[in-house]
Amino acid sequence: MGYREHETYDVVGVGFGPSNLSLAVALNEHRANARGHGISATFFERQPAFGWHRNMLLPSATMQISFLKDLVTFRDPTSSFSFIAYLHASGRLPQFANNQDFFPTREEFHRYLEWAQARVAHSITYGSEVMSIRIPHGANPKSAGHLEIEVQDVTGRGARVINARNVVISTGLVPNMPDGAERDERVWHSSEFLEKYRRMNPGELRRLAVVGAGQSAAEITRFLYDELPHAEVWAIIPSYGYSVADDTPFANQIFDPSAVDDYYYGTEQTREAFWRYHRNTNYSVVDDEVIRDLYRRAYDDEVRGTERLHFLNLTRLSGVKRAGAETRVSLQAGLDGDVYDLDVDALVCATGYEAMEPTGLLGDLDRYCLRDETGRYRVERDYRITTSPELPCGLYLQGGTEHTHGLTSSLLSNIAVRSGEIADSIIASRAKRGVDQAVPVEVGHDGG
Ligand SMILES: Cc1cc2nc3c(=O)[nH]c(=O)nc-3n(C[C@H](O)[C@H](O)[C@H](O)COP(=O)(O)OP(=O)(O)OC[C@H]3O[C@@H](n4cnc5c(N)ncnc54)[C@H](O)[C@@H]3O)c2cc1C
């Protein structure tokens, strides 16, 4: 258990993916230098143990960012929580260097994240879903000085309430299903892919379809083709083919920490230009290597006359009918093309995600949060939601700030710097309140 009852924490973190892990590390390192005046923090995660997109840890899938964009390096290259420190601790630093590759597999990066979380485990409670964040019942938000965070044990062992002066919400992206498709045991979103795939008997899977044109769609198509040599796989692609992810150096600059300022302080036109010119760095695009792998497989099959990988370009899913083990997918070729059916044993919708949306968690608190003219949250440069003066507590966002802070909001690229900025903001606001002496320390022991 990573919290103490009846304590008012400086920070409660909601969700414990890489973003809040990076924050926990930043606070941990602050504590180490703060001689007993560290920030008290505790984190709640609904998964039973640490997991970063576990259902997409496909064999040989690689990271889409350099290992240098780990939890800490861009904030503090001397941190003992870096990917290099992990490699050193694992005895693999020379071997990693011999690979001469900036992009580790996702499996290895996952192991790195697990190693890092184990060193701050003292401050995390797994299997705990945050249900709401609220002002204490009947209290005046200004004089209460803290918020209540209602946490539900996912195994049904009841709820509890934790007090905090600041809350950092980092609940991640929300899976998006296409219209007309409902998830079940044969219709999967990519975010649940491996779990659902492993529940099936592979021999039963002879015809599969994958909807989408992004990285996950291409990786799953390749995986199914390789894992199921007896199966036919249809890739349902709305565009004319997969488009390549631009990770060339000039384009990559939009993920630099300094690009956040350019975006944040830019005009609406600047921000719009960021998306217009650089969307192809991350959205609905695929790594060159995966595209070439798929094309090669299809070509080799054609040479052998054993075609079992089908690319349905310019095609959209228009509906799914399910009955027992049968799944009938309706497809439309072109915008006004004929609709035809395809029978499959499983359908994977690699149809992406929506941005993080904290409104549900905020409930009534939402009325203290200021919004812009288009209804989106106003967010300060330090990732704190702009609130009306009656609410002195901080509500910070790690994610869901694409409209204010730009493309890195839901990515790993900037988490080291961003969580450092959030930590600094919380430390500064506490210093301003002058409570330095009174706060006990909670953030995890560096036990690794
Ligand atoms: C397959 C895949 C690969 C990716 N690869 C890359 C990559 O290589 N590079 C890159 O920059 N980005 C990548 N991304 C983008 C991705 O968003 C980031 O990798 C990363 O997950 C962001 O971390 P996060 O902590 O903000 O969110 P998440 O990792 O999504 O973590 C959020 C956590 O909050 C928990 N949670 C949600 N609601 C609650 C609640 N109410 N109470 C308690 N816990 C809750 C969730 O269980 C989850 O563990 C990838 C995304 C996917 C899907």
The ligand as an SDF file (V2000), in Angstrom:
LIG
                    3D

 53 58  0  0  0  0  0  0  0  0999 V2000
    1.0230    0.4630  -28.5860 C   0  0  0  0  0  0  0  0  0  0  0  0
    1.4910    1.8510  -28.2890 C   0  0  0  0  0  0  0  0  0  0  0  0
    2.8250    2.1650  -28.4450 C   0  0  0  0  0  0  0  0  0  0  0  0
    3.2610    3.4530  -28.1640 C   0  0  0  0  0  0  0  0  0  0  0  0
    4.5700    3.7320  -28.3800 N   0  0  0  0  0  0  0  0  0  0  0  0
    4.9970    4.9820  -28.1750 C   0  0  0  0  0  0  0  0  0  0  0  0
    6.3590    5.3210  -28.4440 C   0  0  0  0  0  0  0  0  0  0  0  0
    7.1620    4.4910  -28.8490 O   0  0  0  0  0  0  0  0  0  0  0  0
    6.7510    6.6060  -28.2170 N   0  0  0  0  0  0  0  0  0  0  0  0
    5.8710    7.5440  -27.7550 C   0  0  0  0  0  0  0  0  0  0  0  0
    6.2810    8.6910  -27.5610 O   0  0  0  0  0  0  0  0  0  0  0  0
    4.5940    7.2510  -27.4940 N   0  0  0  0  0  0  0  0  0  0  0  0
    4.1280    5.9970  -27.7110 C   0  0  0  0  0  0  0  0  0  0  0  0
    2.8240    5.7110  -27.4760 N   0  0  0  0  0  0  0  0  0  0  0  0
    1.9100    6.7710  -26.9330 C   0  0  0  0  0  0  0  0  0  0  0  0
    1.5260    6.5450  -25.4440 C   0  0  0  0  0  0  0  0  0  0  0  0
    0.5050    7.4130  -25.1020 O   0  0  0  0  0  0  0  0  0  0  0  0
    2.6860    6.7400  -24.4960 C   0  0  0  0  0  0  0  0  0  0  0  0
    3.5970    5.7300  -24.8030 O   0  0  0  0  0  0  0  0  0  0  0  0
    2.4200    6.5660  -22.9910 C   0  0  0  0  0  0  0  0  0  0  0  0
    1.6320    5.4410  -22.7280 O   0  0  0  0  0  0  0  0  0  0  0  0
    1.8850    7.7920  -22.3000 C   0  0  0  0  0  0  0  0  0  0  0  0
    1.9810    7.5430  -20.9050 O   0  0  0  0  0  0  0  0  0  0  0  0
    0.8640    8.0090  -19.8780 P   0  0  0  0  0  0  0  0  0  0  0  0
    1.3750    7.6670  -18.5380 O   0  0  0  0  0  0  0  0  0  0  0  0
    0.5350    9.4300  -20.1560 O   0  0  0  0  0  0  0  0  0  0  0  0
   -0.4270    7.1700  -20.2520 O   0  0  0  0  0  0  0  0  0  0  0  0
   -0.6910    5.5970  -20.1260 P   0  0  0  0  0  0  0  0  0  0  0  0
    0.5230    4.8320  -20.4360 O   0  0  0  0  0  0  0  0  0  0  0  0
   -1.9090    5.3120  -20.9300 O   0  0  0  0  0  0  0  0  0  0  0  0
   -1.0220    5.3900  -18.5910 O   0  0  0  0  0  0  0  0  0  0  0  0
   -2.2280    5.8110  -18.0040 C   0  0  0  0  0  0  0  0  0  0  0  0
   -2.5190    4.8970  -16.8420 C   0  0  0  0  0  0  0  0  0  0  0  0
   -3.6240    5.3950  -16.0970 O   0  0  0  0  0  0  0  0  0  0  0  0
   -4.4030    4.2960  -15.6350 C   0  0  0  0  0  0  0  0  0  0  0  0
   -5.7250    4.8040  -15.3190 N   0  0  0  0  0  0  0  0  0  0  0  0
   -6.6590    5.2890  -16.1870 C   0  0  0  0  0  0  0  0  0  0  0  0
   -7.7390    5.7450  -15.5090 N   0  0  0  0  0  0  0  0  0  0  0  0
   -7.4920    5.5490  -14.1910 C   0  0  0  0  0  0  0  0  0  0  0  0
   -8.2070    5.8340  -12.9950 C   0  0  0  0  0  0  0  0  0  0  0  0
   -9.4120    6.4360  -13.0220 N   0  0  0  0  0  0  0  0  0  0  0  0
   -7.6620    5.4920  -11.8000 N   0  0  0  0  0  0  0  0  0  0  0  0
   -6.4370    4.8860  -11.7430 C   0  0  0  0  0  0  0  0  0  0  0  0
   -5.7110    4.5940  -12.8530 N   0  0  0  0  0  0  0  0  0  0  0  0
   -6.2200    4.9480  -14.0580 C   0  0  0  0  0  0  0  0  0  0  0  0
   -4.3460    3.3050  -16.7780 C   0  0  0  0  0  0  0  0  0  0  0  0
   -4.6060    1.9830  -16.3390 O   0  0  0  0  0  0  0  0  0  0  0  0
   -2.8990    3.4810  -17.2650 C   0  0  0  0  0  0  0  0  0  0  0  0
   -2.0110    2.5620  -16.6670 O   0  0  0  0  0  0  0  0  0  0  0  0
    2.3570    4.4420  -27.7190 C   0  0  0  0  0  0  0  0  0  0  0  0
    1.0110    4.1270  -27.5680 C   0  0  0  0  0  0  0  0  0  0  0  0
    0.5810    2.8390  -27.8490 C   0  0  0  0  0  0  0  0  0  0  0  0
   -0.8810    2.5310  -27.6890 C   0  0  0  0  0  0  0  0  0  0  0  0
  1  2  1  0
  2  3  1  0
  2 52  2  0
  3  4  2  0
  4  5  1  0
  4 50  1  0
  5  6  2  0
  6  7  1  0
  6 13  1  0
  7  8  2  0
  7  9  1  0
  9 10  1  0
 10 11  2  0
 10 12  1  0
 12 13  2  0
 13 14  1  0
 14 15  1  0
 14 50  1  0
 15 16  1  0
 16 17  1  0
 16 18  1  0
 18 19  1  0
 18 20  1  0
 20 21  1  0
 20 22  1  0
 22 23  1  0
 23 24  1  0
 24 25  2  0
 24 26  1  0
 24 27  1  0
 27 28  1  0
 28 29  2  0
 28 30  1  0
 28 31  1  0
 31 32  1  0
 32 33  1  0
 33 34  1  0
 33 48  1  0
 34 35  1  0
 35 36  1  0
 35 46  1  0
 36 37  1  0
 36 45  1  0
 37 38  2  0
 38 39  1  0
 39 40  1  0
 39 45  2  0
 40 41  1  0
 40 42  2  0
 42 43  1  0
 43 44  2  0
 44 45  1  0
 46 47  1  0
 46 48  1  0
 48 49  1  0
 50 51  2  0
 51 52  1  0
 52 53  1  0
M  END
$$$$
